[in-house]
């Protein structure tokens, strides 16, 4: 739990630092790309978090792989996490960074779950309506769950609208019991 709190603090500190140079979005994008890389190659993270490899060698590996390809703050952040053997907490750092970034920029993440992918026009209309309602930017994350059967589930940090057929059938079942 202490490491997770530290990870959140590191994410918040990085956002504050990035804000000084107005590179918050660039670093957010870089961290998301790096997280995809780490998820694809989990052994790479184990190497960079290793206690058996000398600090200098770890820094050399990070420089070889990222120097000139990412902002210096991103590289230094990776070095800090590696030095603290917390690179496997990058996900938590990024989540806090992104949460605070979204708050500062009036961005709301909306999760939409359906049984089948929605058409682009419907997604676009949904985003427009939600942006009009909230007065901010909406980032829509689409999830496919065939168990929904049909309908839609819309979730934000504050609310959940479940208009799925599965939920309707469960409610009907409960009322009959």
C-alpha positions, 0 to 999 in steps of 0.5 A, spaced: 500 500 500 505 504 501 508 503 494 502 505 491 501 511 495 508 513 493 506 511 485 501 516 486 505 521 489 510 520 483 505 521 478 502 527 481 509 530 482 511 529 474 504 532 472 506 538 476 513 538 473 511 537 466 506 543 467 512 548 468 514 547 461 507 545 458 509 538 456 503 535 460 500 532 454 506 529 451 508 526 457 502 523 458 502 520 451 509 517 452 507 514 458 501 511 455 506 508 449 511 506 454 506 502 458 504 498 452 511 496 451 512 494 458 505 490 458 508 487 451 514 485 454 514 484 462 521 481 462 524 488 460 520 491 466 523 485 471 530 487 468 529 494 469 527 493 476 532 488 478 536 488 484 542 484 481 543 489 476 548 495 477 545 502 478 549 504 472 547 499 468 540 500 469 541 507 467 545 505 461 539 501 458 534 506 459 538 511 456 540 506 450 532 505 449 529 512 450 534 517 450 532 522 444 525 518 443 522 521 449 522 528 453 527 528 458 522 528 464 519 522 461 526 518 461 528 521 468 522 519 471 523 512 468 530 512 471 527 514 478 522 508 478 528 504 476 532 506 481 527 505 487 525 498 484 518 501 482 518 501 475 512 495 475 508 501 479 508 505 472 501 503 471 499 506 478 503 513 476 500 513 470 493 513 472 494 518 477 498 523 472 492 522 467 486 523 473 489 529 475 491 531 468 483 530 466 481 534 472 485 540 470 483 540 463 476 538 464 476 532 461 471 526 463 473 519 461 466 515 459 466 507 459 461 505 454 459 497 454 455 494 449 454 487 446 457 489 439 461 495 437 457 501 436 458 505 429 462 511 429 456 515 427 453 513 434 459 514 438 460 521 435 453 523 437 454 520 444 460 524 445 457 530 442 451 530 447 455 528 453 460 534 451 454 539 451 451 536 457 458 536 461 461 542 458 468 539 457 471 534 453 469 527 453 474 521 452 470 515 450 472 508 452 468 502 448 468 496 451 465 489 448 461 484 453 457 479 449 454 478 456 450 484 455 446 481 450 444 488 447 443 495 450 448 499 453 452 501 459 455 508 460 459 509 466 463 515 469 466 516 475 460 519 478 454 515 475 452 509 472 447 508 467 445 500 465 440 500 459 443 493 457 438 487 456 442 483 461 440 488 466 433 488 464 432 481 465 436 480 471 431 486 474 425 482 471 427 476 474 428 479 481 421 482 481 418 475 479 422 472 485 
